[in-house]
Amino acid sequence: LLLFLFSALFFKPELSSAGGLGINYGQIASNLPHPESVVPLVKSMGVSRIKLYDADPRVLKAFANTGIEFIVGLGNEYLVTMGDPKQAQAWVKTNVQCYLPATKITCIAIGNEVLTYNDSALSSHLLPAMENIHAALAACNLDKQVTVTTAHNLGVLEVSYPPSAGVFRKDLTQKLSCILDFNAKVGSPFLINAYPFFAYKANPKQIPLDFVLFEGSGIVDSGSGLHYDNMFHAQIDAAQYAIDKLGYKNVCLQISETGWPSKGDPDEAGASQENAKTYNGNLLKLISMKKGTPMRPNLNLNIYLFALFNENQKPGPTSERNFGLFKPDGTPVYNLGFNATLGSHNPPGPSGGSDGFTPAVLNPAVGSPDGYLSITDDAEKVHLQGALSMACIMASTILALLL
């Protein structure tokens, strides 16, 4: 007990010790510091990888020659435009090629959670956009240096519990199979946004809080016999089983988003500073052990924590604006042991999401979705779909054990 308390007291979950954990750098806010001020903050945290939701030139220029790897994003609103190979070539030259090699861009995420946005017209443009961007990279001899992929939420799963029963939605299987085929051909990862918070929020009376916060005794998968002591691993393996069932065992699964909000509305169960600190702190400890999942114990998940800052202009419930590790002034929302420092670049300058980064040749062809993680009524249903089957079956399992 004394040894455990001693370890807990002095453990500092710095990202550098966590095998280079990544961070999502969202900018849907009016009060964020200038990217040049963010550089020393990120470096002092030991972050080695950053994921953007656009290709903001201020950020990409600020982080030049830092060695930090970047995933840059191309928004859902530009998928239709990217169906034109010439537009794709222009985007790559303006938003990627011109920053290399000083800024280490290693991946482009085309759209975000497109398949579960319930817009079949939009989703039909996803794979062509991915293919055209990849072809544009190849034309610039950058396809071996920069990969192309897209991120999905757990709503792509028809069944998520037990993990070994994981299977994709029937209506999305064909599209996902084509995307996985693309991932396999170009060597890019299959990205999943995994949030135990949404599962707990959907059914707080049935799902044990300690299970979603990495502090439970766990469950045994009746199909595989594997033991899961946290929902995060169960969600990941459910997606992995679904991928394997389509025959793409060699495609690498990575986690493009996970996190926990420090504040929420009265009906948002679990959204608190204490739970956010526990979830993210335990996540960092888990990653520092370089531990995979029960199904893939040696898997490098390359997790990107969501998010660097609270973002005051995100729509949806209060939780949406409170996933950040830091406030806009650089002070931590809660203490995770970082010795982080915000730079003093002036002027601080408001940030405005994707405004100001797109080349003149692009014009939005369709309406932009409400942010990359915003929860409208319809979108929340999508996020919860991947959690509900796990929640319901977990509840029945727990009741059976109690009886």
RAZIBEL-V501312 format. One record per backbone hydrogen bond with DSSP energy under -1.0 kcal/mol. NH is the residue of the N-H (numbers start at 1). CO is the residue of the C=O. E is the energy in kcal/mol with one decimal. If there is no record, write none. Layout:
NH;CO;E  NH;CO;E
//
This chain:
5;1;-2.6  6;2;-2.5  7;3;-2.3  8;4;-2.6  9;5;-2.1  10;6;-1.7  11;7;-1.5  14;12;-2.7  15;45;-1.3  17;14;-1.0  18;15;-1.0  20;15;-1.2  21;15;-1.0  22;303;-2.5  23;49;-1.8  24;305;-2.9  25;51;-2.8  29;27;-2.0  37;34;-1.8  38;34;-1.0  39;35;-1.4  42;38;-2.7  43;39;-2.6  44;40;-2.2  45;41;-1.1  47;42;-1.7  48;21;-1.0  50;69;-2.8  51;23;-2.4  52;71;-3.2  60;56;-2.3  61;57;-2.4  62;58;-1.9  63;59;-2.1  64;61;-1.4  65;102;-2.8  66;63;-1.4  69;48;-2.5  70;104;-2.5  71;50;-2.4  72;107;-2.3  73;54;-2.0  74;109;-2.3  78;75;-2.1  79;76;-1.5  82;78;-1.9  83;80;-1.7  84;81;-1.8  88;84;-2.1  89;85;-2.4  90;86;-2.2  91;87;-2.5  92;88;-2.4  93;89;-2.3  94;90;-2.3  95;91;-2.8  96;92;-1.9  97;92;-2.7  98;93;-1.2  99;96;-1.7  103;99;-3.0  105;103;-1.8  106;70;-2.5  107;70;-1.4  108;147;-2.2  109;72;-2.9  110;149;-3.4  111;74;-3.2  113;151;-2.6  117;114;-1.8  123;119;-2.7  124;120;-1.5  125;122;-1.6  126;123;-1.2  129;125;-1.7  130;126;-2.2  131;127;-2.8  132;128;-2.4  133;129;-2.4  134;130;-2.3  135;131;-2.4  136;132;-2.2  137;133;-2.1  138;134;-2.4  139;135;-2.1  141;138;-1.6  142;137;-3.2  146;142;-2.8  147;106;-2.4  149;108;-2.4  152;191;-2.0  156;153;-1.7  157;154;-1.9  158;167;-2.9  159;167;-1.6  165;162;-2.5  166;163;-2.2  167;159;-1.7  169;156;-2.8  172;169;-1.3  173;169;-1.0  176;172;-2.9  177;173;-2.5  178;174;-1.9  179;175;-2.1  180;176;-2.8  181;177;-2.0  182;178;-1.9  183;179;-2.9  184;180;-2.6  185;181;-2.1  186;182;-2.5  187;183;-1.5  188;183;-1.5  190;252;-3.1  191;150;-1.1  192;254;-2.2  193;152;-3.0  194;257;-2.3  200;196;-2.5  201;197;-3.0  202;198;-1.6  203;199;-1.2  206;203;-1.1  207;203;-2.1  212;208;-1.1  213;209;-1.3  215;210;-3.2  219;228;-2.8  221;226;-3.1  225;221;-3.0  228;219;-3.4  231;211;-1.6  234;230;-1.2  235;231;-3.0  236;232;-2.1  237;233;-2.5  238;234;-1.9  239;235;-1.8  240;236;-2.2  241;237;-3.0  242;238;-1.8  243;239;-2.2  244;240;-2.6  245;241;-2.2  246;243;-1.1  247;244;-1.8  248;243;-1.6  251;248;-1.6  254;190;-2.3  255;301;-2.0  256;192;-1.5  262;322;-2.9  268;265;-2.3  269;267;-1.1  271;268;-1.7  272;270;-1.1  276;272;-2.4  277;273;-2.8  278;274;-2.1  279;275;-3.1  280;276;-2.5  281;277;-2.1  282;278;-2.5  283;279;-2.2  284;280;-2.2  285;281;-1.9  286;282;-2.4  287;283;-2.4  288;284;-2.2  289;285;-1.0  290;287;-2.0  291;286;-1.1  292;297;-1.9  293;296;-1.8  299;296;-2.0  304;255;-2.0  305;22;-2.5  306;258;-3.2  308;24;-2.5  310;326;-1.8  313;28;-1.8  314;311;-1.2  320;317;-1.4  321;318;-1.5  322;319;-2.1  325;307;-1.8  326;308;-1.7  327;331;-3.0  330;327;-2.5  333;325;-2.6  343;37;-3.1  353;27;-2.0  355;352;-1.7  357;354;-1.3  362;359;-2.1  365;77;-1.6  371;369;-2.7  380;376;-2.9  381;377;-1.4  382;378;-1.5  383;379;-2.4  384;380;-2.3  385;381;-1.3  387;384;-1.0  388;384;-2.4  391;387;-2.8  392;388;-3.1  393;389;-2.1  394;390;-2.3  395;391;-2.1  396;392;-1.9  397;393;-2.3  398;394;-2.8  399;395;-2.4  400;396;-2.1  401;397;-2.0  402;398;-2.3  403;399;-2.3
//
